[in-house]
Amino acid sequence: MNARSRRGLPDLLGESRRPLRVREHPNAAWFAVGAVCIGAFMGQLDASIVTLAFPALQGEFASSLAAVQWVSLGYLLTLVALLAGAGRVADTAGRKLVYLYGFVVFTAASAACGLAPSLAALAGFRVVQAVGAAMLQANSVALVVSSLPRTRARAGLGLQAAAQALGLALGPALGGLLVGTLGWRWVFWINVPVGLAAIAAGHYLLPRTRRRRRARRFDLVGLALLAGTTTGLLLAASMISGLALPPWSLPTLLTVAAASGAAFWLWERKTPSALIDVGLLHRRAVASGLAGASGGYLVLFGPLVLVPQVLVAGGMGELGAGLILTALPAGFALAALGAEQVLPARWSNRLRCATGAVLAAVGAGLLVLSPGQVGLLVVCLLVMGAGLGTFIPANNSVVMVAVPEQVSGTAGGMVNMARGIGTAFGIAAVTLALHLAGASYLVGARAALVVLAVVAVLAALTSFGAPPGHDHHHTAPDL
């Protein structure tokens, strides 16, 4: 306890202990997981709800779609660039502390987004919002894994994934309802009450950080090089799929990404205060798990763009397309919650990963036959969702149980960075396929689905990169 706490003042730079009756409750660990699930729900709700406001933003600010896209693109670029750094800070300062301040930043920025007087101001507030989101997402996986005994870590990650799926499922319908009734500003203001509830829940329910990494000088050079790499890659992917930038931008962006990536790798190998512990990538379970995370979220987010485009082009209304699309996150949530009860307990994370990825590949493969047939579409989306809901929690568990607890924030940030890159490339791959197909949406849809099926197969193969027996994780007594 420091001097401020002894004088009865709040310690704004320390992690508070949970109340005694919470710490001693038999379900204390699950209370902590529940607090994290609020953030998981809100993050994916925000990701899927904002695009519904694009037409309204175009009308409000008399702007083109290319300009309005920066409301999402600026957020995504900032988020992916900062995830690893936020995890690194949390391993030193405390994961609960960084997580709660992330909610404060995200909630305040959400309120500011709702008050934005111009499109430029809105894009700027979204960048600030992404800073808070990075602080949240970098720590969510680590908080779940460190709160539970090793035998329940995968179940906790499944619950978190189900909360994410629920946010994805509700986003389109809720976004359409809010924009159509209360206006686009409520797409951002809806985060405020949820954020305030999450801050209170996290303060009372999340445990303090048990093991921390020794504090070192923060790696600003590494952060800048990583930001250059991810920004170059994501902007190049967006440009290939139709983002309006000058023609010379594509080779420039790819060159910047390649040069920054090479410099980042060399710098991280020699600096004593590395942003990312390169040694973690030498562990097969970590390297293959990060590749699997990118592939899994590429397959998950691709259909979220593809399905509405194909159905609306075929004459279906937006509401009907949105309802059909919910089959994907519904299957995801059911599998994420039910895999522990349905699959044999003796199945390893590797086997669960392979099974889930193969299911997702089968669902995408079957859709290639007839992507516009509604009945087949619903069944295949459920199968794909169920496969991904089995694959992603087990894959995340493979990564997190393979690293020491004192660097779990860094590892969690790397997992979520891989997820963000996969998300961006999933959207880009589908957009590119449709863009190249022109008016022939079914041809473009089939091409996109072939890509998704191939990536799902590759994700299944990454599950064999983790050595057998990598399902162990040790936790300290609850604090």
C-alpha positions as CSV (number, residue, x, y, z in Angstrom):
1,M,0.0,0.0,0.0
2,N,1.5,3.4,-0.9
3,A,1.3,6.7,0.8
4,R,-1.7,7.9,-1.1
5,S,-3.7,4.8,-0.2
6,R,-2.8,5.2,3.5
7,R,-4.1,8.8,3.4
8,G,-7.4,7.5,2.0
9,L,-6.9,8.8,-1.4
10,P,-7.4,6.6,-4.5
11,D,-4.3,5.1,-6.0
12,L,-4.7,6.0,-9.7
13,L,-1.5,4.3,-10.7
14,G,-1.9,1.0,-8.8
15,E,-4.1,-2.0,-9.0
16,S,-6.8,-2.2,-6.3
17,R,-7.5,-5.5,-4.6
18,R,-11.0,-7.0,-5.0
19,P,-13.3,-7.0,-2.0
20,L,-12.7,-10.0,0.3
21,R,-16.1,-11.6,-0.4
22,V,-15.3,-11.5,-4.1
23,R,-11.8,-12.9,-3.7
24,E,-13.0,-15.8,-1.5
25,H,-16.1,-16.6,-3.6
26,P,-15.8,-20.0,-5.3
27,N,-16.7,-18.5,-8.7
28,A,-14.3,-15.5,-8.3
29,A,-12.3,-16.6,-11.4
30,W,-15.5,-16.7,-13.5
31,F,-16.5,-13.3,-12.2
32,A,-13.2,-12.0,-13.7
33,V,-13.9,-13.7,-17.0
34,G,-17.4,-12.2,-17.0
35,A,-15.9,-8.7,-16.6
36,V,-13.6,-9.4,-19.6
37,C,-16.5,-10.6,-21.6
38,I,-18.1,-7.2,-21.4
39,G,-15.1,-5.7,-23.2
40,A,-15.1,-8.5,-25.7
41,F,-18.8,-7.9,-26.4
42,M,-18.4,-4.2,-26.8
43,G,-15.3,-4.4,-29.0
44,Q,-17.0,-6.6,-31.6
45,L,-20.3,-4.7,-31.3
46,D,-18.4,-1.6,-32.2
47,A,-16.5,-3.3,-35.0
48,S,-19.7,-4.5,-36.7
49,I,-22.0,-1.5,-35.9
50,V,-20.0,1.4,-37.3
51,T,-20.2,0.4,-41.0
52,L,-24.0,0.7,-40.7
53,A,-23.5,4.5,-40.2
54,F,-21.5,5.1,-43.4
55,P,-24.5,6.2,-45.6
56,A,-25.7,8.6,-42.9
57,L,-22.2,10.0,-42.5
58,Q,-21.9,10.6,-46.2
59,G,-25.1,12.6,-46.1
60,E,-24.3,14.4,-42.9
61,F,-20.9,15.6,-44.0
62,A,-21.4,15.6,-47.8
63,S,-18.5,13.3,-48.2
64,S,-17.6,10.4,-50.5
65,L,-17.5,6.7,-49.4
66,A,-13.7,6.8,-49.8
67,A,-13.5,9.6,-47.2
68,V,-15.9,8.0,-44.8
69,Q,-14.0,4.7,-44.9
70,W,-11.3,6.4,-42.9
71,V,-13.6,6.4,-39.9
72,S,-13.0,2.6,-39.8
73,L,-9.6,2.5,-41.5
74,G,-7.9,4.9,-39.1
75,Y,-9.3,3.0,-36.2
76,L,-8.0,-0.3,-37.5
77,L,-4.6,1.0,-38.4
78,T,-4.1,2.5,-34.9
79,L,-5.4,-0.6,-33.2
80,V,-3.2,-3.1,-35.0
81,A,-0.1,-0.8,-34.6
82,L,-0.5,-0.4,-30.8
83,L,-1.7,-3.9,-29.6
84,A,1.8,-5.3,-29.0
85,G,3.0,-2.1,-27.3
86,A,0.0,-2.0,-25.0
87,G,0.6,-5.6,-24.0
88,R,4.2,-4.8,-23.3
89,V,3.2,-1.9,-21.0
90,A,0.7,-4.0,-19.2
91,D,3.2,-6.7,-18.4
92,T,5.2,-4.1,-16.5
93,A,2.6,-1.7,-15.1
94,G,-0.2,-4.3,-14.4
95,R,-2.8,-5.8,-16.7
96,K,-5.8,-4.8,-14.6
97,L,-4.6,-1.2,-14.5
98,V,-4.0,-0.9,-18.3
99,Y,-7.3,-2.7,-19.0
100,L,-9.4,-0.4,-16.9
101,Y,-7.7,2.8,-18.2
102,G,-8.3,1.4,-21.7
103,F,-12.1,1.4,-20.9
104,V,-11.8,5.0,-19.6
105,V,-10.2,6.1,-22.9
106,F,-12.5,4.1,-25.1
107,T,-15.6,5.3,-23.3
108,A,-14.6,9.0,-23.3
109,A,-13.6,8.8,-27.0
110,S,-16.9,7.2,-27.8
111,A,-18.8,10.1,-26.3
112,A,-16.6,12.5,-28.2
113,C,-17.3,10.6,-31.5
114,G,-21.0,11.2,-30.9
115,L,-20.4,14.9,-30.6
116,A,-18.0,15.2,-33.6
117,P,-18.7,18.4,-35.6
118,S,-16.9,17.2,-38.7
119,L,-15.8,14.1,-40.5
120,A,-12.1,14.9,-39.8
121,A,-12.9,15.3,-36.1
122,L,-14.8,12.0,-36.0
123,A,-11.8,10.2,-37.6
124,G,-9.5,11.8,-35.1
125,F,-11.7,10.7,-32.1
126,R,-11.8,7.2,-33.6
127,V,-8.0,7.1,-33.5
128,V,-8.2,8.0,-29.8
129,Q,-10.9,5.3,-29.4
130,A,-8.5,2.8,-31.0
131,V,-5.9,3.6,-28.4
132,G,-8.3,2.6,-25.6
133,A,-9.3,-0.5,-27.6
134,A,-5.7,-1.5,-27.9
135,M,-5.3,-1.3,-24.1
136,L,-8.4,-3.4,-23.7
137,Q,-7.7,-6.1,-26.3
138,A,-4.0,-6.5,-25.5
139,N,-5.0,-7.6,-22.0
140,S,-8.2,-9.5,-22.5
141,V,-6.8,-12.9,-23.3
142,A,-4.1,-12.6,-20.7
143,L,-6.7,-11.7,-18.0
144,V,-8.8,-14.7,-18.8
145,V,-6.0,-17.2,-18.8
146,S,-4.3,-15.8,-15.7
147,S,-7.6,-15.8,-13.8
148,L,-8.4,-19.5,-14.3
149,P,-6.8,-22.7,-13.4
150,R,-5.0,-24.3,-16.4
151,T,-7.7,-27.0,-16.8
152,R,-10.4,-24.3,-17.4
153,A,-8.4,-21.8,-19.5
154,R,-9.8,-23.1,-22.8
155,A,-13.4,-22.9,-21.4
156,G,-12.8,-19.3,-20.3
157,L,-11.5,-18.3,-23.8
158,G,-14.5,-20.0,-25.3
159,L,-16.8,-17.8,-23.2
160,Q,-14.9,-14.8,-24.3
161,A,-15.2,-15.8,-27.9
162,A,-18.9,-16.3,-27.5
163,A,-19.2,-12.8,-26.1
164,Q,-17.4,-11.5,-29.2
165,A,-19.7,-13.5,-31.4
166,L,-22.8,-12.0,-29.7
167,G,-21.4,-8.5,-30.3
168,L,-20.9,-9.4,-34.0
169,A,-24.4,-10.9,-34.2
170,L,-26.1,-7.9,-32.7
171,G,-24.1,-5.2,-34.4
172,P,-25.8,-5.1,-37.8
173,A,-29.4,-5.2,-36.5
174,L,-28.7,-2.8,-33.6
175,G,-26.7,-0.4,-35.9
176,G,-29.5,-0.3,-38.4
177,L,-32.1,0.3,-35.7
178,L,-30.1,3.1,-34.1
179,V,-29.2,4.9,-37.4
180,G,-32.8,4.6,-38.6
181,T,-34.4,5.9,-35.4
182,L,-32.1,7.9,-33.2
183,G,-29.4,8.9,-35.7
184,W,-25.8,7.9,-36.4
185,R,-24.4,9.6,-33.3
186,W,-26.0,6.9,-31.1
187,V,-23.9,4.3,-32.8
188,F,-21.1,5.7,-30.7
189,W,-23.0,6.8,-27.6
190,I,-24.3,3.3,-27.1
191,N,-20.7,2.5,-25.9
192,V,-20.9,4.9,-23.0
193,P,-23.3,3.1,-20.6
194,V,-21.7,-0.2,-21.5
195,G,-18.2,1.2,-20.9
196,L,-19.2,2.7,-17.5
197,A,-20.6,-0.7,-16.4
198,A,-17.5,-2.4,-17.5
199,I,-15.2,-0.1,-15.6
200,A,-17.2,-0.7,-12.4
201,A,-17.2,-4.5,-13.0
202,G,-13.5,-4.6,-13.7
203,H,-12.6,-2.6,-10.7
204,Y,-14.4,-5.0,-8.3
205,L,-14.0,-8.3,-10.2
206,L,-10.6,-8.4,-11.9
207,P,-7.6,-9.7,-10.0
208,R,-4.4,-7.8,-9.6
209,T,-1.4,-8.8,-11.8
210,R,0.5,-11.7,-10.1
211,R,3.7,-11.7,-12.0
212,R,5.2,-8.7,-13.8
213,R,8.0,-8.2,-16.2
214,R,10.9,-6.0,-14.9
215,A,10.4,-2.4,-16.0
216,R,12.7,-1.3,-18.9
217,R,12.9,1.7,-21.2
218,F,9.9,1.6,-23.6
219,D,10.9,0.6,-27.2
220,L,9.7,3.7,-29.1
221,V,11.8,2.8,-32.1
222,G,10.3,-0.7,-32.3
223,L,6.8,0.8,-32.0
224,A,7.4,3.2,-34.9
225,L,8.8,0.4,-37.1
226,L,5.9,-1.9,-36.2
227,A,3.4,0.8,-37.0
228,G,5.1,1.4,-40.4
229,T,4.9,-2.3,-41.2
230,T,1.3,-2.9,-40.2
231,T,0.1,0.5,-41.7
232,G,1.9,-0.2,-45.0
233,L,0.4,-3.7,-45.3
234,L,-3.1,-2.8,-44.4
235,L,-3.2,0.3,-46.6
236,A,-1.8,-1.8,-49.5
237,A,-4.4,-4.5,-48.9
238,S,-7.2,-1.8,-48.9
239,M,-5.8,-0.2,-52.0
240,I,-5.7,-3.5,-53.9
241,S,-9.4,-4.0,-52.9
242,G,-10.5,-0.6,-54.2
243,L,-9.4,2.2,-51.8
244,A,-8.9,5.3,-53.9
245,L,-5.2,6.3,-53.6
246,P,-2.8,7.4,-56.3
247,P,-1.3,4.5,-58.4
248,W,2.2,5.1,-57.1
249,S,1.0,4.5,-53.6
250,L,0.8,0.7,-53.9
251,P,4.5,0.0,-54.6
252,T,5.5,2.7,-52.1
253,L,3.3,1.2,-49.4
254,L,4.6,-2.3,-50.0
255,T,8.2,-1.0,-50.0
256,V,7.6,0.8,-46.7
257,A,6.0,-2.3,-45.2
258,A,8.9,-4.6,-46.2
259,A,11.6,-2.2,-45.1
260,S,10.0,-1.4,-41.8
261,G,9.3,-5.1,-41.2
262,A,13.0,-6.1,-41.8
263,A,14.2,-3.2,-39.7
264,F,11.8,-4.1,-36.9
265,W,13.0,-7.7,-36.9
266,L,16.7,-6.7,-36.7
267,W,16.0,-4.1,-34.1
268,E,14.0,-6.3,-31.8
269,R,16.7,-9.0,-31.9
270,K,19.4,-6.6,-30.5
271,T,17.6,-4.1,-28.3
272,P,17.5,-4.9,-24.5
273,S,14.0,-3.3,-24.2
274,A,12.3,-5.1,-27.1
275,L,8.6,-4.3,-27.8
276,I,8.1,-8.0,-28.8
277,D,10.1,-10.8,-27.3
278,V,11.4,-12.3,-30.5
279,G,12.3,-15.4,-28.5
280,L,8.6,-16.1,-28.1
281,L,8.3,-16.6,-31.9
282,H,11.0,-19.3,-31.7
283,R,8.4,-21.4,-29.8
284,R,6.6,-23.4,-32.4
285,A,3.3,-23.2,-30.5
286,V,3.4,-19.4,-30.5
287,A,4.4,-18.9,-34.1
288,S,1.9,-21.5,-35.4
289,G,-0.8,-20.1,-33.1
290,L,-0.3,-16.6,-34.4
291,A,-0.6,-17.7,-38.0
292,G,-3.7,-19.7,-37.0
293,A,-5.2,-16.6,-35.4
294,S,-4.7,-14.6,-38.5
295,G,-6.2,-17.3,-40.7
296,G,-9.2,-17.9,-38.4
297,Y,-10.3,-14.3,-38.3
298,L,-9.7,-13.9,-42.0
299,V,-12.2,-16.7,-42.6
300,L,-14.6,-15.3,-39.9
301,F,-14.8,-11.7,-41.3
302,G,-14.7,-12.5,-45.0
303,P,-18.4,-13.7,-45.0
304,L,-19.5,-10.7,-42.9
305,V,-18.6,-8.6,-46.0
306,L,-19.5,-11.1,-48.7
307,V,-22.9,-12.3,-47.7
308,P,-24.8,-9.0,-47.5
309,Q,-23.2,-7.9,-50.9
310,V,-24.3,-11.1,-52.6
311,L,-27.8,-11.2,-51.2
312,V,-28.6,-7.5,-51.7
313,A,-27.3,-7.8,-55.2
314,G,-29.7,-10.7,-55.7
315,G,-32.7,-8.5,-54.7
316,M,-33.0,-9.3,-50.9
317,G,-33.5,-6.4,-48.5
318,E,-30.8,-5.4,-46.0
319,L,-32.8,-6.6,-43.0
320,G,-33.3,-10.1,-44.5
321,A,-29.6,-10.3,-45.4
322,G,-28.6,-9.2,-41.9
323,L,-30.8,-11.9,-40.3
324,I,-29.3,-14.6,-42.5
325,L,-25.8,-13.4,-41.7
326,T,-26.4,-13.9,-38.0
327,A,-26.2,-17.7,-38.6
328,L,-22.4,-17.3,-38.7
329,P,-21.8,-15.6,-35.3
330,A,-24.7,-17.8,-33.9
331,G,-22.8,-20.9,-34.9
332,F,-19.6,-19.4,-33.5
333,A,-21.2,-18.6,-30.1
334,L,-22.8,-22.0,-29.8
335,A,-19.6,-23.9,-30.5
336,A,-17.4,-21.6,-28.3
337,L,-19.8,-22.2,-25.4
338,G,-20.6,-25.9,-26.1
339,A,-17.3,-27.3,-27.3
340,E,-16.2,-28.2,-23.8
341,Q,-19.4,-30.2,-23.2
342,V,-19.7,-31.8,-26.6
343,L,-16.1,-32.7,-27.5
344,P,-14.3,-35.5,-25.6
345,A,-12.3,-34.0,-22.6
346,R,-9.2,-36.0,-23.7
347,W,-9.0,-34.1,-27.0
348,S,-6.0,-31.8,-27.1
349,N,-6.0,-28.2,-28.2
350,R,-4.3,-29.3,-31.4
351,L,-7.0,-31.8,-32.3
352,R,-9.8,-29.2,-31.5
353,C,-8.0,-26.7,-33.7
354,A,-7.8,-29.1,-36.6
355,T,-11.4,-30.3,-36.3
356,G,-12.7,-26.7,-36.1
357,A,-10.7,-25.4,-39.1
358,V,-11.7,-28.4,-41.2
359,L,-15.4,-27.8,-40.4
360,A,-15.0,-24.1,-41.5
361,A,-13.3,-25.3,-44.7
362,V,-16.1,-27.7,-45.5
363,G,-18.7,-24.9,-44.9
364,A,-16.9,-22.5,-47.3
365,G,-16.3,-25.3,-49.8
366,L,-20.0,-26.3,-50.0
367,L,-21.0,-22.7,-50.5
368,V,-18.8,-22.5,-53.7
369,L,-21.4,-24.7,-55.3
370,S,-24.3,-22.3,-54.8
371,P,-23.4,-19.1,-52.9
372,G,-26.9,-17.5,-53.6
373,Q,-29.1,-20.4,-52.4
374,V,-30.6,-19.2,-49.1
375,G,-31.2,-22.6,-47.4
376,L,-27.7,-23.9,-48.2
377,L,-26.2,-20.5,-47.2
378,V,-27.8,-20.6,-43.7
379,V,-26.6,-24.2,-43.0
380,C,-23.1,-23.5,-44.3
381,L,-22.8,-20.3,-42.3
382,L,-23.7,-22.3,-39.2
383,V,-21.1,-24.9,-40.0
384,M,-18.5,-22.3,-40.6
385,G,-19.3,-20.5,-37.4
386,A,-19.3,-23.7,-35.4
387,G,-15.9,-24.6,-36.9
388,L,-14.4,-21.3,-36.1
389,G,-16.0,-21.2,-32.6
390,T,-14.1,-24.5,-31.9
391,F,-10.9,-23.5,-33.6
392,I,-10.3,-19.9,-32.2
393,P,-10.5,-20.5,-28.4
394,A,-8.4,-23.7,-28.7
395,N,-5.8,-21.9,-30.9
396,N,-5.6,-18.9,-28.5
397,S,-5.1,-21.4,-25.7
398,V,-2.2,-23.0,-27.6
399,V,-0.4,-19.6,-27.7
400,M,-1.2,-18.5,-24.1
401,V,-0.3,-21.7,-22.3
402,A,3.1,-21.8,-24.1
403,V,4.4,-18.5,-22.6
404,P,5.4,-17.5,-19.1
405,E,2.7,-15.6,-17.2
406,Q,4.9,-12.5,-16.8
407,V,4.8,-11.9,-20.6
408,S,1.2,-13.0,-21.1
409,G,0.1,-9.4,-21.8
410,T,2.7,-9.2,-24.6
411,A,1.5,-12.6,-26.0
412,G,-2.1,-11.5,-25.8
413,G,-1.3,-8.3,-27.7
414,M,0.4,-10.4,-30.4
415,V,-2.7,-12.7,-30.6
416,N,-5.0,-9.7,-31.0
417,M,-2.6,-8.1,-33.5
418,A,-2.7,-11.2,-35.6
419,R,-6.5,-11.2,-35.3
420,G,-6.6,-7.6,-36.5
421,I,-4.4,-8.4,-39.5
422,G,-6.5,-11.4,-40.4
423,T,-9.7,-9.3,-40.1
424,A,-8.3,-6.6,-42.4
425,F,-7.1,-9.2,-45.0
426,G,-10.4,-11.1,-44.8
427,I,-12.3,-7.9,-45.7
428,A,-9.7,-7.0,-48.4
429,A,-9.8,-10.5,-50.0
430,V,-13.6,-10.5,-50.4
431,T,-13.7,-6.9,-51.5
432,L,-11.0,-7.6,-54.1
433,A,-12.8,-10.7,-55.5
434,L,-16.0,-8.8,-55.9
435,H,-14.2,-5.8,-57.4
436,L,-12.5,-7.9,-60.0
437,A,-15.7,-9.8,-60.8
438,G,-17.6,-6.5,-61.6
439,A,-21.3,-7.1,-62.1
440,S,-21.0,-10.9,-61.8
441,Y,-21.4,-11.1,-58.1
442,L,-21.7,-14.9,-58.0
443,V,-18.4,-15.4,-59.8
444,G,-16.7,-13.1,-57.3
445,A,-18.4,-14.8,-54.4
446,R,-17.2,-18.2,-55.6
447,A,-13.7,-16.9,-55.9
448,A,-13.8,-15.4,-52.4
449,L,-15.2,-18.6,-50.9
450,V,-12.4,-20.7,-52.5
451,V,-9.9,-18.4,-50.9
452,L,-11.7,-18.7,-47.5
453,A,-11.7,-22.5,-47.8
454,V,-8.0,-22.7,-48.7
455,V,-7.1,-20.4,-45.7
456,A,-9.2,-22.6,-43.4
457,V,-7.3,-25.6,-44.6
458,L,-4.0,-23.8,-43.9
459,A,-5.3,-22.9,-40.5
460,A,-5.9,-26.6,-39.8
461,L,-2.3,-27.3,-40.8
462,T,-1.0,-24.6,-38.4
463,S,-2.5,-26.6,-35.5
464,F,0.1,-29.2,-36.0
465,G,2.9,-26.6,-35.4
466,A,2.3,-26.9,-31.7
467,P,4.3,-29.7,-30.1
468,P,2.1,-32.4,-28.3
469,G,1.4,-31.8,-24.6
470,H,1.4,-28.0,-24.9
471,D,-1.8,-27.7,-22.9
472,H,-0.4,-26.7,-19.6
473,H,-0.5,-23.4,-17.8
474,H,0.4,-22.6,-14.3
475,T,-1.3,-19.9,-12.2
476,A,-0.5,-18.4,-8.8
477,P,-3.0,-18.3,-5.9
478,D,-5.9,-15.9,-6.5
479,L,-5.3,-12.3,-5.3
